[in-house]
Amino acid sequence: MGEIRLFKENDLSRLLVFCNRNMELDHFTEPLLREKILEDPAYDPQNVLIYEEDDQIIGFIDGVTRTIRDEKIGYVKLMAVDKKHRRKGIGALLYQALEKRFKEAGMQKVRVYDVPFNYFMPGIDPRYTPALAFFEVQGFKRFADTSNMIVDLTAQTFDTTEQEKKLLGDGIVIRRADYDDRDELMAFIDENFGLWRYEVMNAYNSIPIAIHIALINDKIRAFSAHNGNNFGTGWFGPMGTHPDLRGKGVGGILLKRCLNDMKEWGLEKSIIPWVGPIRFYSYYVNAVVDRVFWRYEKVL
């Protein structure tokens, strides 16, 4: 018989092998898995559980909590059960243990994977069909869909010099953010795009800084960032534009500046996750839908 125990940091290398073997549509590196678990802003070892049998990892669940717009939400951030041990109730034991912790912490609902600030995927890829069935049995309801798009960085250039010169005539300056901009940029984000603060702050850790901004009258009115989540994988976003600058092509320029950074880093593709405006990314950089995700939640 196996047993549930708490995750420990020294499990990471074995857990890496386990996840890559049992999440066949995805791939982790050790730094990426560390980022998803240990570097989460609300990491709590009480919410990361391993099912072990004969010193072998058989199952794993990573839970985190957030307060989003005054609502307390628990998230299943990652979960897997060994392929040879599925349909034995191991996943249910892990989830129910985590849900009990969420209830004790006062969470109002549980969602699957789509964790603001630090996430690996924005929902369940329906090709993981057993996962859909599992969460539906646990009482989850599908409430939305989203998608990731992909950009081929090798097949196009992202030079925006001429477009930026034209905007200068309207008093709009576009440039890379620097450290002196940080306080103003964070204030702009807090006022207009509050959920994106964490990822933008992370983008300041890149060299060069992985943030580009647009200013009018020396005030920041738009930004784009990359490498603020899933570090080193070509993850684009977030990006936001104040209504003062919408309709002028600023968003397209900021997007291309980020993609050009990634191309210069030697990456061959960029992932645009959790996409709303599919047409925008298709038009400006020939992005195509790469994966779709179904979003599930359960009210506690």
C-alpha positions in Angstrom: 0.0 0.0 0.0 1.1 3.5 -0.8 0.7 6.6 1.3 0.4 10.4 0.8 3.1 12.6 2.1 4.2 16.2 1.8 6.6 17.2 -1.1 10.2 18.0 -0.1 12.6 20.0 -2.1 14.9 17.0 -2.6 12.1 15.3 -4.4 12.5 17.7 -7.3 14.8 15.6 -9.5 12.7 12.4 -9.2 9.5 14.4 -9.7 11.0 15.9 -12.9 11.4 12.4 -14.3 7.9 11.4 -13.1 6.2 14.4 -14.7 8.0 14.1 -18.1 7.1 10.4 -18.2 3.4 10.9 -17.3 2.5 14.2 -19.0 3.2 13.2 -22.5 2.1 16.4 -24.2 4.4 18.6 -22.1 8.0 18.8 -21.1 9.7 20.2 -18.0 13.3 21.1 -17.1 14.3 21.2 -13.5 14.5 25.0 -13.3 11.0 25.2 -14.9 9.5 22.7 -12.4 11.2 24.5 -9.5 9.6 27.7 -10.8 6.2 26.2 -10.9 6.4 24.7 -7.4 9.0 26.3 -5.1 9.0 29.8 -6.7 5.2 30.3 -6.6 4.5 33.5 -4.7 2.1 31.5 -2.4 4.1 28.3 -2.2 2.9 26.2 0.8 4.5 22.8 1.3 1.3 21.7 3.0 -0.5 21.9 -0.4 2.0 19.9 -2.5 1.4 16.2 -2.0 3.1 13.0 -3.3 1.6 9.5 -3.3 4.5 7.1 -2.8 4.7 3.4 -2.9 7.9 1.3 -2.3 9.9 4.6 -2.5 8.5 5.3 -6.0 6.5 8.4 -6.8 3.1 7.1 -8.1 1.1 10.4 -7.9 1.5 14.1 -7.4 -0.6 17.2 -6.9 0.5 20.8 -6.6 -2.0 23.2 -5.0 -1.8 26.9 -4.5 -4.2 29.6 -3.2 -4.9 33.1 -4.4 -7.2 35.9 -3.5 -8.5 37.3 -6.8 -10.8 40.3 -6.7 -11.8 39.5 -3.1 -12.5 35.9 -3.9 -10.5 33.1 -2.3 -9.7 30.5 -4.9 -7.7 27.3 -4.6 -6.0 26.0 -7.6 -4.8 22.5 -8.8 -1.7 23.8 -10.4 -0.2 20.5 -11.6 -1.3 16.9 -11.2 -0.3 13.5 -12.6 -0.7 9.8 -11.8 1.7 7.2 -13.1 0.2 5.6 -16.3 0.5 2.1 -14.9 -1.4 3.0 -11.7 -4.4 4.9 -13.0 -8.0 4.0 -12.3 -7.0 2.8 -8.8 -8.3 5.9 -6.9 -4.9 7.5 -6.3 -5.9 10.7 -8.1 -9.0 10.9 -6.0 -7.1 10.5 -2.8 -4.7 13.2 -3.7 -7.4 15.7 -4.9 -9.6 15.1 -1.9 -6.7 15.6 0.5 -6.0 18.9 -1.2 -9.6 20.0 -1.3 -9.8 19.4 2.5 -6.9 21.7 3.0 -8.5 24.3 0.7 -11.8 24.2 2.7 -9.9 24.6 6.0 -8.1 27.6 4.5 -11.5 29.2 3.6 -11.3 28.8 -0.2 -14.6 29.5 -1.9 -13.9 27.5 -5.1 -11.3 25.4 -6.8 -10.0 25.8 -10.4 -7.7 23.7 -12.5 -4.3 24.9 -13.8 -5.3 28.5 -14.8 -3.4 30.1 -11.9 -2.8 33.9 -12.1 0.8 35.1 -11.7 2.6 31.7 -12.1 1.1 29.0 -14.2 2.2 26.2 -16.6 -0.9 26.0 -18.7 -4.2 28.0 -18.6 -6.6 25.0 -18.3 -6.8 21.4 -19.3 -5.7 20.4 -22.8 -8.6 18.2 -23.8 -6.2 15.7 -25.3 -5.6 14.8 -21.7 -9.1 13.2 -21.9 -8.8 11.1 -18.7 -8.1 14.4 -16.8 -11.4 15.9 -18.1 -13.3 12.9 -16.9 -11.5 12.8 -13.6 -12.3 16.4 -12.7 -15.9 16.1 -13.9 -16.3 13.1 -11.5 -14.9 15.3 -8.7 -17.7 17.8 -9.3 -16.0 20.3 -11.5 -17.9 22.2 -14.3 -16.4 23.5 -17.5 -17.0 27.3 -17.6 -14.7 28.7 -20.3 -12.2 27.9 -23.0 -8.9 29.6 -24.0 -6.0 28.9 -26.2 -2.2 29.3 -26.7 -0.9 30.7 -30.0 2.6 30.1 -31.4 4.8 32.4 -33.5 7.6 31.1 -35.8 10.4 33.5 -35.0 12.6 32.2 -37.8 10.3 33.0 -40.7 9.9 36.7 -40.3 11.5 39.9 -39.1 10.2 42.2 -36.4 11.8 45.5 -37.2 9.6 48.4 -36.2 11.9 51.4 -36.8 9.8 53.1 -39.5 6.5 52.7 -37.5 8.2 54.1 -34.4 9.4 57.1 -36.4 5.9 57.9 -37.5 4.6 57.7 -33.9 7.2 60.2 -32.8 5.3 62.8 -34.8 2.4 62.3 -32.5 4.6 62.6 -29.4 4.6 58.8 -28.8 8.0 57.4 -27.7 8.5 53.6 -27.6 11.6 52.1 -25.9 12.8 49.4 -23.6 12.0 49.9 -20.0 14.8 50.6 -17.5 15.0 50.4 -13.7 14.2 54.0 -13.3 10.8 53.3 -14.9 9.8 50.6 -12.5 7.8 52.6 -9.9 5.8 54.4 -12.6 5.3 51.2 -14.6 4.1 49.3 -11.5 1.7 52.2 -10.6 0.3 52.1 -14.2 -0.2 48.4 -14.0 -1.8 48.5 -10.5 -4.3 51.1 -11.8 -5.2 49.3 -15.0 -4.0 45.7 -15.1 -3.6 44.7 -11.5 -3.3 40.9 -12.0 -0.2 41.3 -14.1 2.1 42.9 -11.6 3.9 39.7 -10.6 4.8 38.7 -14.2 6.0 42.1 -15.1 8.2 42.3 -12.0 9.7 39.0 -13.0 10.4 40.3 -16.5 12.8 42.8 -14.8 15.0 39.9 -14.0 16.0 39.3 -17.7 19.1 40.8 -19.2 18.3 43.0 -21.1 15.1 43.9 -19.3 12.3 42.0 -21.1 9.8 44.9 -21.0 9.0 47.6 -23.6 7.0 50.7 -23.0 5.2 53.4 -24.9 5.0 56.9 -23.5 3.1 60.1 -24.4 4.0 63.4 -22.7 6.6 61.4 -20.8 3.9 59.2 -19.1 3.8 55.4 -19.6 0.6 54.5 -21.4 1.4 51.0 -22.7 3.7 48.1 -22.1 4.6 44.6 -23.2 6.7 42.0 -21.4 8.0 38.5 -21.9 9.9 35.9 -19.9 7.9 36.7 -16.8 6.5 33.2 -16.6 7.8 29.8 -17.6 11.3 31.3 -17.9 13.4 30.7 -21.0 10.6 29.0 -22.9 9.6 32.0 -25.2 6.5 32.9 -23.2 5.1 36.3 -24.3 3.0 38.6 -22.2 1.5 40.3 -20.5 0.7 43.4 -22.6 -1.6 46.3 -21.9 -2.5 49.6 -23.6 -4.3 52.6 -22.0 -7.3 53.8 -24.0 -5.3 57.0 -24.8 -3.1 55.0 -27.2 -5.4 52.4 -28.6 -5.9 52.3 -32.4 -2.5 53.7 -33.2 -0.6 50.5 -33.8 1.3 50.7 -30.5 0.3 47.2 -29.4 1.7 45.7 -32.6 5.0 47.5 -32.2 5.4 46.5 -28.5 4.6 42.8 -29.4 7.2 42.8 -32.2 9.8 44.3 -29.9 9.4 41.4 -27.5 9.4 38.8 -30.2 12.6 40.3 -31.6 14.2 40.0 -28.2 13.4 36.3 -28.2 14.7 35.9 -31.7 18.0 37.5 -30.8 18.2 35.1 -27.8 18.2 32.3 -30.3 14.7 31.0 -29.7 12.9 29.6 -32.7 9.3 30.1 -31.5 7.3 32.2 -29.0 4.2 31.1 -27.2 1.4 33.6 -26.7 -0.7 32.1 -23.8 -4.2 32.5 -22.6 -5.2 34.4 -25.7 -8.2 36.6 -26.0 -7.7 38.6 -29.3 -6.7 35.9 -31.7 -7.2 38.2 -34.7 -4.7 40.7 -33.3 -1.8 38.2 -33.0 -2.7 36.6 -36.3 -2.6 39.9 -38.1 0.6 41.4 -36.7 2.9 38.4 -36.4 1.2 35.5 -38.2 0.5 33.6 -34.9 -1.5 30.4 -35.1 -3.5 28.6 -32.5 -1.3 25.9 -31.1 -3.2 24.4 -28.2 -6.7 24.8 -26.7 -7.6 24.5 -23.0 -10.8 23.9 -21.2 -11.2 25.7 -17.9 -12.9 24.0 -15.0 -14.1 25.1 -11.5 -15.9 23.7 -8.5 -17.7 25.8 -5.9 -16.9 24.6 -2.4 
